Amino acid sequence: MSRHRGESVPIPTTIPDTQNGVQYKRLHYLGKGGFAKCYEFQNTATGEIVAGKVVPKTLLTKQHQKEKMMQEIALHKTLTHKNVVMFKSSFQDSNFVYITLEICKKQSMMELHKRRGPLTEPEVRYYMKQIAEGMDYLHNTMKMIHRDLKLGNIFINGEMVLKLGDFGLATRINSPDERKKTLCGTPNYIAPEILIKSGHSFEVDMWSSGCIMYTLLVGKPPFETSSLKETYSRIKRTEYVIPEDTVGPAASNLITSMLKNNPKTRITATEMLEHEFLTEGYLPKRLPSSALTVRPHFTERQMTFNTTKKPLIAVDNLPENEDFQSDMPMVKVDPTTRRLQKKRDDIDGLYNMLQDTILNAVRVLPEMPEDAEHPASSPVYWISKWVDYSDKYGIGFMLCDNSVGVLFNDATRAMLHANANNMQYLDKEFQESFFTKNDFPQAVKKKVSLIDYFRKYMNEHLLKAGAAAAPKDGDELSRLPYLRTWFRTRTAICLWLSNGSMQVNWFESHEKVVFCPKMKSITMLKQDGSTQTFLARKLNTLGITNSMKEKIKYAKQMVRKCREGLEQEEQQNRQRMRENIRP
């Protein structure tokens, strides 16, 4: 049984749907939102896994709350589209209302945004095309406005397909002239006509899509400030800046077409699908799941900004034909300096997270608090196996998807992907190259043989063998996080990946913990292969166990050691830079 705050009775582990003749087994906790807690539900007859939303009836005591839930169910169950989360069923017992939905194992775009920050144009094209197709279906086929489009309400399934979800604020438009008056939405994505209460329709979803596209390309919402009042003021004035060094002309044109203050002049979903940003630039057939945490491998041509034949549409409060200018001059950053800055951001993020948790989580609990769990913040990659052969070659490791990496003693790195064919290689200067296990430069022949040896050894001797994944679309774009550094003590081994995550494995207890600075999360890797992830800020409020506190203290020592190594690298880089600019 599981019990959360606000529930008078625990949620059962076996849940019968008598209306449809189905029985579910409640599995892993997935998260919560609004009144609902979400779990994996398994159909006991077929084995199918779905997402199960559970709402205690004690939280639906007011009539308008019941009506809102019934409206969400009534609207969602009518939708069938590849880019909309599929509604499965709804039923209830004496204590709870249950809604079962298609499960999206890659979480939402909010987690993608936190892990990656700004995305490349090909990725944004891939995602925005699917958002546009979902909106086109809602607006033109179903005559429905979503009214709360944001990163957290767009989900990603196991095939990296986007799904619009959470229809709690959705409504139907019954005639072309109908305008809704409800004040609703999320501050960073809300359209100006909602704020000024002039009446709204489908155009509010296009505005939200413009905010989403800007956020994906730039790394932050266009109108975000530290003050809600100022954010709303900027939205009403359509006051934002597109940095031209990170956003190409065609992308800028599409963003400004969506972020028009006058909804009548705003681009529609159908027109968006025909816009040159979506039709003329490189569009990946599918993105690899590694893109959730590491930038995909694109060629220089694929990465070229998509140009535009159309004039840039000026922001409404700027003079006609005035180009967007960034306040900051464009500065070309040395690749080594950029790489070290990324390491610095990650190591400082780790240190601050651990330090805050040690200082603030003053309550000692007998077990880790369930209310601090946040499965959506679980790491995309962790190290499932490793072998120390540094006396001859280096350290080898296997990631959770069965891909294999080696950090060689000569400071080069190689990764063999899960399909056991695609490879990436980083030389001592971190210059990256890509090839296959059967077609590679002769200079790396020995290392190709060694990484294959490491893979076979780990499969045969450490855990049960992991079969190579079947090749699939997107494999050619995949990039994996590499091992930045590692060291071992008498009690544990510390492994720091290039996506920022640091993993500590304790030898005696066999416990493994992953610390992620980007998600500000702490993940316990269980013996059965499952994970349990906690948000550091919630642990600060709710408390932690003595055992976890000791682990965090130990990890902080490891972070301090990584910091010392980084400081030496930074000093050497400053010396190199000084020597390079001497006359």
N, C-alpha and C positions, 0 to 999 in steps of 0.2 A: 504493500500500500504506500501511497505517496500523499503527503499533506502539504499544502502551501497556505500562506496567510490569506485569510478571507474565506477559507473553506471550512465548513462545520464538520464535514466528514472527509475521510481520505478518498483519493481517486482509486478505484479498483484496478487490480492488475489484469483481470479478465473482464472484458466489456462486451456484453451481448447486444447486437442490433436486432431486436425481435421483429422490427418492421420489415427488414430486408432478409431475415434469416441468416445473418452473418455473425460470427463471433471473432473478436479481436483480442490479441494479447498486447498489453501496453509494454513497450520496450523503452528505448533511450529517451531521455528528456532533451527536447530540441530548443526550448526557449519560451519566452512569454511576450505578450503584447496586448495592451488594453486589459480586458477582463480574462483573456484566454491564456491557458498554458498549453504548450504544444509538445507532443510526443510522437515517436515512431509507433505506429500501430501495425501489427502483423495479423493478417487474415489467417486464422488457425486452420482453415480448410485448404486454401490455395498457397499460402506462404507469402502472398503479395504484401509488400511494405507500403504503407501510405502515411501521410502526415495527419495526426489526429489533434484537432483543437478541442480543448475541454474548458467549458465555462460553468462555474458553479452557479446554481440557481439563486443562491443567496446574494449574488451580485446583480441579479436581474429582478429586483423587487419592484422597481418603478415601471409603469406602463410604457413610457417612451423608450426605456432600455430594451424591453422585450420587442417592441415594434421595430427598433433599429436593427436588432439581431435578425428578426424575421425578414426584414427588407433586404439585408445583406445576403441572406440565404436565398431568397426568392430571385434576386438579380443574378447572383453568381451561378446558380444551377442552370440558368438558360444559356450560359456561355460555352462555346466549344471552338477553340482556336489553338493553333500550335504555339502561339506566344501569349497565352493566358493560362494561369494555373488551373488545372482541371478540377472541377467540383465532382466529388465522388458521391457523398451521401450526407444526410443529417438525421439525427435521432436523439432521443433523450431517455433518461430514467428519472427516478424520483429526486435525484440530487444534482444532475449535470445535464447540460446540452452538449452534444458531440457533433463535430463537423469533420468529415474526412476529406482530404484533398490529395492531389498528386504531390509526391514528395520531391523536393528540389535539394539534392544532396550537396550542391556547391554554395548553399546559403544565398545571401542577397548581394546586390551590387554595392551596398554600404560596406560590407566586409572587403570586397574587392578594392574599393576606393581607399580604405584605411591601409590595406597592405601595400598597394601600388602607388598611390598618389596619382600624378598626371599620367595618362595613357598615351599611346601613340595614335596617330590618325587612322591607320588601318584597323586597330582595335575599336576605336570609337565608331568608325563606319560600320563595323560588324555589329556592334551593339545597337546603335541608333537605327539601323535598318529594321531590326527586329522590334524595337519599341514602336517605330512608325507603323509597321504591319499590324501590331497588336492594337494600336490606337485607331487605325483605319477600319479595323473590324468593329471595334466598340462604337465608333462614331457613325459609320455609314451603314453597317449591317444591323447593329443592335440599338442604334440611336441612344447610346449611353455615354455619360461623362464619368470619368473615374474620379476626378476632383481631389485626388491625393497622390498623384504620381511623384515619386521621389526614389532615391537610391534604395532605401530600406524596404520599399514595396515592389521592387523588381527582383525576381528570384532567378536563380541559375540552376538548371538541372544537371544531371550527370554527364550529359552530352554537350554541355556548354551552350545550351539553348536558353534564351531569356523568356521569362514568364511574368506577365503583369499579374499582380495579386493584391489582396486586401481591398475588398470592395465595400468597406464599411461606410464610406462617404459617397459612393456612387449613386447616380440617379439617372432616370430616363428623361429624354426630351420628347414631348408628344407632338410638337409642331415646330416648324422652322423658326417662328418668331418668339417661341417661349424662352424666357430668361429666368434663371433661378436667383434667389436673393440670399440664400443661406451663407453666413460667414463661416467658411471651412477651408481646411488645407493646412500645410506646414509652412512656417514663416519663410524659410529660404526659397520656397518654390511657389509661393502664392501669387496669383496674378493681380495686377493693379485694379481691375474692375471688381474683384471680390472685396478688396480693401475699401474702395470708395462706394460700394454697395449700389453700383449702377445696373446690376443684373448681369448674369454670366451664362455661357453655354459651352460648346465644345472647345472654344478657343483657350479656355483656361488650361486644358491639358497640353496644348501646344506651347503655351508659356512655360509650364513646368518642364516640358521636354527640352526647351531651350536652356533652362537652368541646369538640367541634368547634363546636357552635352557640354556646356561651358565647364561644369565641375569636373567632368571626365578628362577634358583636355588641359585645363589650367591647374586643377588640383584643389580648388575651393569654389564655393558658390559665387555667382557674380555680384550679389547684393549683400553678402554676409558682412556684418559688423559685430562689435561687442554689445551693441545696444539694439533691442528689438524695435524701439521707436525709430532709430536711424535707419535700420534695415528697411522698414516699411516706407520711410520717407524716400529712400533711394529707389525702391520699387515703383512708387507713384511717379517719380521723376524719370524713371528708366535710366538711372545713372550707374554706369558700369564701364569698365575698360577691358578690351580684348588685347592681350599681349601678343604683338605680331611676331615675336620671335618663337613662340610656341604654338601658334594657331595660324594655319595657312589661309589664303584668301577665300577659297571655296567654303571651308569650315566657318570662317567669320561671316560669310554671306548667309549661310544657313542659320547660324545662331541669331544674327540680327533679324532675320526673317521671322523667327519664332518669338523674339523678345521685342515685338512692336507694341508700343503703349496702347494704340488703338486696336482693339480685337478684330475689327472689320478688315484691317490690312494685314493681319497675321496670317502666315502660311497655314494651309490645312494639312492633315495627315496624308491625304492623297497627293497633294503637291509636293510634300516632303519626300515621298518615295520617288518622285521624278526629279528631285534636285540633283545637280551635278556632283555634289559632294558624295552622294550615295551611289550614283550611277557611273561615274567616270574614274574614280580612284581605285586603287587596289583593294579588293574586298576578299578577305580570307574565306574559304569555303567553310572552315571550322577552326576555332582556336583550340589549342591544347589546354588541358587543365592546369598546366604549369603557369599559364598566363595569369592565374589568380594571384600569384606571388612574385613572378619574375617576368620581365619584359620578353616577349617572343623574339625569335630570331627572324628578322626581316632583312631582305637585301636593301642596298642603298636606293635602288630604283623604287622598290615597294614603299620605302619610307619617305620618298619625295613628297613635299607638300602638294596637295591637289590644287591646281590653279583654277581660276574662274574666268568665265567669259562675261559675267554679269558685273556691273558696278557694285561696289560695297554699299550696302544699305546703311545710311548713317543712323546712329542712335537718335531717338526722337528729340532730345534736348541739345543736340550738337548741330552746327550749321551744315547745310547740304554739302555733300562731297568731301567733308572733312574726314581724313583717315584717322583710325584709332592709333594712338601712340602710347607706348609704355612709358611710365615715369622714369624708369631706370634704363640707362644706356646698355646696349648689348655688349657683354664681355665674354670673350672666348676663354673658357676655363680649361686649364691643363688637365688631361685625363687622369693622371696620378693624383693630382690635388682633389679632383672630383671624387675619385674612389675613396681616398682617405677621409674626405668630408662625410661621405656616406657612412663609413665605419665609425667616425666620431659621433655622428647623430645617433647611430644604433647603440653604441656603447654607453653614451650619456643617457639615452632613454632607458636602457637596461638598469644602469646604476640608480637613476632617480626612482624608477618603479620599485626596485628592491628596497632602497633606503626608506621610501615613503611607507611601504608595507611594514617594515620592521618597526618604524617609529609610531605609526598610527594604529596598527591592528593590535590594540592593547588587550582586547578580550581573548582569553584562552578558552577554546572550545574542545569538547571531547571528540568531535568529528568535524570535517570541513562542512561549512554551511551550504545547504542546497540552494538557498536563495541567492548565493553569489555565483552560481553556475551560469555559464554563457557559452553553450556548445558552438554557436556561430563563430566564436573567436578561436576555435581550435586550429592548430597549425595545419597548413596544407601539406607540409613535409616535415617528417622527423626521421631520425636515424634508427632503423630497426636492428641493424647488425653492424659490427665493426671488427676489424682485425688489425692488430699492431704488428707490422712487419718492418718497422722503421730501422731495424738494424741492417736491413739490406735494401729495401725499396721505398717504403713509405707506409702510410696508413690507408687502409681500404675501408669503405663503409657502404652499406646498402640503405637506401631511402625506403620509406613505407610503401612506395609504389613499385618496388623491386628494381628500380634503377640503381646503378652502382657508380661510385666515385672513388678516385684515388688522389691523395695529396702526396706527390712523390718527394723524395728527399732533396731533389734539386729545385724545389719550389715551383714546379710545373704541376698542372692539375688536369685530370681527364675525367669525363663522365660518359658512361654507357647507359643509354636511355632504356626505359622499361621494355621496349620492343626488341632489345638485345641487338640492335643494328645501328641506330643513329648514335653519333658521338659528338661531343664538344670537347675542345682542348684549349687550355689557357697556358701560354708560355710564361716565363719568369716576369715579363713586363705586362702580364695580363692581357696580351693580345689574344683575341678569341678566334678560333677557327672551327668549322663544322665539316664533318665527313661521315662516312659509314665504316663499319667494321671490315667491310670487304673492299673498300675503295678509299685509301688513305695515303698521305704523304709518306715516303719511305723514311723520313727523318723520325717519325713517331712509331715505326714498326714495332720496336721492342715494347713500348708503352701500351700499344693496342693489345699485344699478347699478354702483358702483365695484368691489364684491367680485366681481361677475360679470365685469367687465372684467379684473380681475387673473387670474381663473381662465382665461379665454380666452387672455390673453396668455401665461401660463406654459405652457399646453398647446400653443400654436402655435409659441412661440419658444425654449423652454428644453430640453425633452425631448419624446420622442414622446408624443402626446396620451393622457391617461388618461380612459377613458370613465366616465361617471357610473355608480355602482353601482345595480343594480336595487333598488327599494324592497323592504323586508322587515319582518317583525314585529320590533318593538323599536326601530325608527327614531325613533319619537316620544319615546322615553326617553333617547335618546343625548345626551351632553354631551361636548364635546371640550376638550382642554387648549388654553388660549390662550397667546399670547406675552406673557410678563411684561415682558421688556425685551430690547434688542439693541444692539449697537454693532459697528462695524468699525474695523479698523486697516489699515495698509498691507499686512499679510500675511494677515489672516484676518477672518472674521466670527463673532461669538459670538451665539447665540440661546438664550434661557432660557425654557423652557416652564413652565406652571403646575403640571404634575405633578412638577416638581422636576428633570427632566432638562435638562442643559446641552449644547448641541451647538456644536462649533467646526469650521468649514470653512476649510481653508487654500487660498488662491487659486492659488499657483504649482504646488503638487503635486496639487491637487484631492482631497486626503485629507480625510476627515470622521470625527470621533470624537464619540461621545455618552457623557457621564459621568452616571451615575445614582446619586444618594445613597441612595435607598431600597433598591435591590438591591446597592449597593456594587459596581457593575460598570462596566467600560469597554468600549465597543462600537466596533469599526471598521466603517464602512459601505463596502462594496466597490463598485467601479465597475459590476459586473454586477448590483447590487441586493441581493446577499446580505450577511449580517452575520457578524461574528466577535466573540463576547463573552467577556470574561475577568473573573473575580472578583478584585477588588483584593487581598484577603487572600492569595490563592494566588500572585499576582505578587510579593507581599512575600517569600514563601518561595522561589519558584522563580527569580525574576529577570525582567528585561525587556530589550528592545533599547534601544540608544542613541537610536534614532529615537523610540520611544514615550516614553522618559524626557524628551526635549526637548519633546514634545507635552504631557506632563503638567505640566511646568514652565510652559509657555505658558498652559495652561488655568488653572493656579493664579493667574497674573497677571489673567486674565479674571474669575475668582471674586473676587479681591481688589477689582477695580473694581466688581463687582456689590455687594459688601459695603459699599463706600463709599456707593453710591446708596441702599442699604437703610438705612444709619445715618441718612442725611438724612431719609428717610421716617419712621423711628421717632421722630426728634427732633421733626418736625412734628406727628406724632400725639400725642406726650406734651404738646406745647404746646396742641393742640386739646382734649385731655382736661382739662388744667388750666383752660382758659378756660370749658369747659362746666360745671365744678363750682364756679366762683366764685359767691359769694352775690350 
